[in-house]
Amino acid sequence: MNKKRGISQIVVMVIMLVLAIALPVTTKLVQQSQENRSKAAGSYTKGNRYCGNGIFNRNWVFECSILDCRAETVASYNGWKLIEKCSLGCHNGACDIKGNSTTSTGSDNGCGAYTTSRYCVNGKWTGTDTCTGTCIAATSPSGSCTTSTGAAGTIQAGLCNSLVHYNDSVCCVPNSTSSTGSGNGCGAYTNSRYCVNGKWTGTDTCAGTCIATSSTSGSCTTSTGAAGTIQTDLCNSLVHYSGYRCCVPNSTSLIDCDSNPNRACVGSVNTCTIGEGGKVISGTNCTGTANSVCCEVSSTGGSTPTNGSCSTTKNTCTAGNFVNVTDTATQYKWNCTGLNGGTTANCSSSKPIICTAGATQCLNSTTKQTCSNNVWGSNETCAYGCSSGVCSNPTCALGDKQCSGNILQKCNATRTGWETDQTCDVTLGCNSETKMCNVCLNSTQKCVETNKYFICNNGAWSTTITDCPTGQVCTTDAVSTSVCRATDYVAPNLNMFFAISGVKAVNPCFGDLSFKINVAKDGQDGITGNVTATIVDNKFNVNGDQVFKISNFALDNNYALTDKIKIFISGKKTLATLYGKNSQNSGFGALNTSQILVSSLSDNAVLDLWAYPVLNGDVGKEGQLGTQDGVVNAVDFSYMKNQWGRTCSAGQNLEADLNGDCRVDTFDLQILKNAMAEQYAQKTF
């Protein structure tokens, strides 16, 4: 029973709590309804719209549908028609539109995206851009700016109203470069004005010191420290524009010029004595003005005639008024008109002589100027340069040639100089007479047939054929001071013994005994021939290398008995080893003079060249195994490394098998190392 009673009490308490909350809400609703009725009871007529703001009709749009809705209330809907329920709020009888409207008409919170002359920006109509310069950030310094082209300009407010620039930019209008001014720009310079930040200003007329505008008004201190008075609009030059005031020093005189009604402060002595017809009063104080001369006007008012008088300074008068006259080429001209009926003086002074009529000078390396009316002008472009006031002539003609040392030169395409055409042989040189490279030494001979030759004249071979003396012959293409020789002379044959480094015997894999012989006279190319050597039985050098023999290598009749010869021997894996003396036992330098006379070859004499073996080990050149390159180096070592340890059968050949024993091993490596070290003794590569 007690449990049921407790449950009943809880239910009662909940009901009372609900009533306690609902009663204030109901009261508020009634008050709101009354406010709505009161507002609706205003001057609403048919077609008027109203935004409901009650609890249940907040942000709804209603329209009056009867003639007079003043007696009606929105809450009761009598006479009011629900038009739209706004999702974003309601103001002034219309739903809010956030951002830019897509309709063609605008409201307080939205507008059409674009019309002919307006933009909709953040829900408001704005004018189109009228900025003729650059829209820059509104944070830019006021008064001056730089346009997108880098030109100086002036900030103009209210001209950057486009969709992009609205409310965050100001218009930077470039200063005009024309000779006339406008509201936003002006010409860069005239005789008496400067264009500063798009406005015309006068030149400085401050007779004192230009000081900052922040200085105390009415009094100031000049650059000399003297007390002065601030005068406005006198510091208008390009430097001081709108940032300075003129500080005119106060006079230390006790007499105030303005205290006398017949006196006034003027700008100069001339102004007083000529323009005012008065006299200068010294020791007076012209306080508070840029005009520093105290002038007292005569009692006659300047009616006494004053004749014009010229000053020695150009364009100034000692008496009378200055009137400018057009100058001539040599003189400055002006008039000094008289006052009160006085005579006018015609004035002139000589201009400094800049140049004499007809004189010329070089403005730069390609431009000539001529003097006219005391002024340099009449610029003339010199195609070939300007020097000492004269256009230069072309250096040379197209096709011209000349010698400079052993260089044959030709005229360049612009005719302003020479360029290399050909580098002549140092020994033969360049012929300045024929303007060609010499091809031969004068008086030398060249054999063209068995007994006929050309003679070299003036650096070139003649076209006239000369016969050798009777009974003499010459070797074709032989060149010397005397190519003809007796016909009964027969050069001896060449016989020699030689060895090959590391070849102890003709092993099964050595291959054939083919060799190449080259025999040359000192300083001249020789004759070359392929020969087959023979084995000399039981003959070895001190290293144990097998001795071979080359027999009956024929020399032609160009080799006289008194000639000295050098012999090169090379095989299919050897370097071309040089021999320059009989019984040679070491390397022979390529520049050394041979000691082998052709006469020593007579009567089938044999040269002993086997003590110094032919260097062995030219296995191949880069990328071509088996093709000799005339030097033993790392390339040959690399090929040997790749074939290391390999063997072959009799009659076969491995490129790196230098001694022909059918395997690549340490014997071959030692042969290669010897060649690498010894080859420098004769510089065979």
Secondary structure, 3 states (H helix, E strand, C coil): CHHHHHHHHHHHHHHHHHHHHHHHHHHHHHHHHHHHHHHHCCCCECCCEEEECCCCCCCEEEEECCCECCCCCCCCCCCEEEEEECCCCEECCEECCCCCCCCCCCCCCCCCCECCCEEEECCEEEECCCCCCEEEECCCCCCCEECCCCCEEEEECCCCCCCCCCCCEEEEEECCCCCCCECCECCCECCCEEEECCEEEECCCCCCEEEECCCCCCCEECCCCCEEEEECCCCCCCCCCCCEEEEEECCCCCEEHHHCCCEEEECCHHHHHHHCCEEECCCEECCCCCCCEEEEECCCCCCCCECCEECCCCCCEEECEEEEECCCCCEEEEEEECECCCCCEEEEEECCCCCCCCCEEEEECCEEEEEECCEEEEEEECCCCEECCEECCCCCCCCCEEEECCEEEEECCCCCCEEEEEECCCCCCEECCCCEECCCCCCCEEEEECCEEEEEECCEECCCCEECCCCEECCCCCEECCCCEECCCCCCEEEEEEEECCCCCCCCCCCCCEEEEEEEECCCCCEEEEEECEEEEEEECCCCCEEEEEEEEECCCCCCCCCEEEEEEECCCECCEEECCCCCCCCCCCCCCCCEEHHHHHHHCEEECCCCCECECCCEECCEECCCCCCCCHHHHHHHHHCCCCECCCCCCCCCCCCCCCECCHHHHHHHHHHHHHHHHCCCC
